[in-house]
């Protein structure tokens, strides 16, 4: 029986890009080593800040919790080595929306003392609920770039999901961290996929790789045969950007398209990045808390491009030094690839689970940044858009060129792949406009939600005051009725005693045993 899973569809748009994965993917995974200080941003994916559970002066071990962990969308942040917390300061951080924010600074002691591991789970008896709890306790987030908390993602998928997709497709130039992972550590990915398939009762489990990853494909198939995991399938998708995007990969493998504002779970599909899958397997079976990830360090501005195992909190400058240092002048330093990446605030930015690549670009290596010119409506952006959007029309709407109610809401379906920017002859930063449009729509939704909550609270207050007023009026009416009928028994008794007292016939006090 063949392991190959046939492709069922094709996503629209996209294009073939010049691969630039070599020479980084030609070298085995190296290690960046331990820096003297590690930095941990407190900002979580939803923009809220994780609450620290340590204070300056506290000593910690590798794997100890530093902050967060209050709920699934607040995954715990763990120390990547042993040392002493020295400060909580404003520091550059690896977020496009917030290039600086509050961070924990940890001084490494060089001993790398580990905390006790989590209790291992039996892969044959582990339940769905236990796996979700382990993902939360270990603080695992998506390693594909979106860093969505894995526990929340697993919990959002129904127990009856029928398809598991492990995404090992790396379609953007320069990136090769998942390629090297599948070449060298395919067993962790395969066992993680098998664990998820069993815990979630998934019928079909597919590990997807790109057509230009032959070494990773061979390693994966050999590993599956050696482990006897016959229930797992392998899919080879065309090397066409952005084949690795979740929505486009699902459309390619299943022929089904995720509806607007929908999620893979709506189609009964569970989708995880290959590195996330491997981290989940190690956390479940070995009790390991993930404190590092593989990062591609590439570009003509670094001497020895390579994939490195990097501890979370390591500054980018330390990675560049581990690759031999700068090869000359550096024109741009990007976090991520040339299409979806963004400029790093400085080389002091620390590595977090969201940092899958550092691109050190030499002068002239990347397309020059030009001043935007007026749109000529050539339609090139529409031809390559994998989400079937009309980028030029969205740009006109979002920039105020045309006012139509709710017309700009289609921007929420933009996957920010960057193709429209790459093909625009007018050099318009379309993705930046779309990102701002999304932020405005999210802010509008949040404002409406808060207004609705305020309205409900106001109406509840009015209803409570009306209810209290009605109860007071009913009590007043009862008292008036009792007075009209001679009053209550207590009042009638008091009036009788008063009349007897005036008449001199007050009753004698009762005979009691009280000697007072």
Protein Blocks (a to p, Z undefined) as FASTA:
>chain_A
ZZbdcdfbdceejiddddfkbfklmpccddebjafbdcddfbdfkopacddfbdehiacd
ehiafbghibmklccdddfbdcddfbdcddddddfklmbccddddddehlopacdddddd
dfklocfklmmmmmmmnopacfklnopafklmmmmpcfkbcbdcddfbdfbghiaklmmm
mmmmmmmmmmmmmmmmmmnopabdcddddfklmklmmmmmmmmmmnopakbccddddddd
dfkbmklmmmmmnopacdehiafklnopacddfklmmmmmmmmmnopacfbdcdddedjk
bfbgcdddddehiafklmmmmnopaabdcfbdceddfklgccdfblkbccdfklmbdcdd
dehkaccdddddddehlommmmmmmnlpafklmmmmmnopaccehklmmmmmpgolommm
mmmmnlpafklmmmmmmmmmmmmmmmmmmmmmmmmmmmmmmmmmmmmmmmmmmmmmmmmm
mmmnnpafklmmmmmmmmmmmnopaccddddfbfZZ
